[in-house]
Amino acid sequence: MTIQFGRAHFLGLDAAPEGGIKTYRAQVAEGTRRDGPLRRLQYLIKANYAFNYIWWFKTRSNDPARIARLGRLEKRLLQPLASTRAMTERAAEFANSDFHFASAMLDTALVSRFAEDLYKPQRYNDPYRSNFEHVGSPEQSDSPFLYMEPQALLENANFLEICASQAMIDFCREVLGPRAALSWAWSWISQPGHMPYQNQKWHRDVVEPLNFLRIFVPLQAIGSREDGPTELIPGTSQMREFYAMRRFSDQELEQTKVAKGAGVVFAEPGDVYFVNTFALHRGTPPGNRRAILTLLVSLSPSHRTPSIRKLRLREVPERLRPMIRANRSFFRHLIR
Ligand SMILES: O=C(O)CCC(=O)C(=O)O
């Protein structure tokens, strides 16, 4: 249930923030979330705060100059000391180009273990189609996107080990500040043989928190257009055109692509790239199956974050606990 008062929305216990995410009630029914009056109240406060925080600002206007002003204010309020610190060189470069590439940041064996987990027969969904579900192996489906179920992903040991990469966390903190936290993640297989589908059309990620970035972890080598690389027009996050909440065509963006130098990102397993996806970007429809993991890191929670069933530290594999203990704030939405 979602009730609207002007621009504000009230989300009930049976509202799903995105396709494929289980509602509070569904999580309680399947036994993954504990229920009780206090828990309901806590959930409602968090879910309504997170949802309205984004929709209030961003439905009013998505103008990048306005978003940047509000973003600076958010940084100052949430981490007053950090906002006076000088930016590192690579963070300043990221602020200009919306992009940072880190070669061999992750252990390739870890990346391939996680890729195996994504390719194993399981229940897949598609955040763009709330009623879609595929149970089985990827080969048994011709759907354009097969996403790992959010909670299965957020609890996956190999996923958590990837997220615990200190080098990755350090870069997020350089860009966003010490309160940077993992607030959502997606991992999916893009299947060949489809016209550009959903995020394969040019867009900005407009329904995200004010200060955020996304981390892309390719789960296989991406060496040609056939492999389905991410395509980005760098330096467009601040550009005061093309910020309507819609997809854009190649023709509309032709001049901008030439002026700013659009490019595709080729990568090997173990490489990681960080993107301010408020900049114009898209996936490329692949000629071969392509698997990717992407993390949302932000100062404020995303509208999806309150749906996470938090793990206790003792539920996490022992080998990961020291890294998580050392980065409690980064994991605050996932692990208590
Ligand atoms: O698939 C990709 O490489 C890009 C994905 C994307 O554009 C998105 O998730 O917003």
The ligand as an SDF file (V2000), in Angstrom:
LIG
                    3D

 10  9  0  0  0  0  0  0  0  0999 V2000
   24.9340   -3.0490  -17.4460 O   0  0  0  0  0  0  0  0  0  0  0  0
   25.6980   -2.0990  -17.3510 C   0  0  0  0  0  0  0  0  0  0  0  0
   26.8810   -2.1610  -17.6680 O   0  0  0  0  0  0  0  0  0  0  0  0
   25.1870   -0.7580  -16.8820 C   0  0  0  0  0  0  0  0  0  0  0  0
   24.0410   -0.9120  -15.9430 C   0  0  0  0  0  0  0  0  0  0  0  0
   23.2740    0.3440  -15.7230 C   0  0  0  0  0  0  0  0  0  0  0  0
   23.2360    1.2070  -16.5260 O   0  0  0  0  0  0  0  0  0  0  0  0
   22.5040    0.4870  -14.4970 C   0  0  0  0  0  0  0  0  0  0  0  0
   22.4010   -0.4870  -13.7310 O   0  0  0  0  0  0  0  0  0  0  0  0
   22.0000    1.6080  -14.2440 O   0  0  0  0  0  0  0  0  0  0  0  0
  1  2  2  0
  2  3  1  0
  2  4  1  0
  4  5  1  0
  5  6  1  0
  6  7  2  0
  6  8  1  0
  8  9  2  0
  8 10  1  0
M  END
$$$$
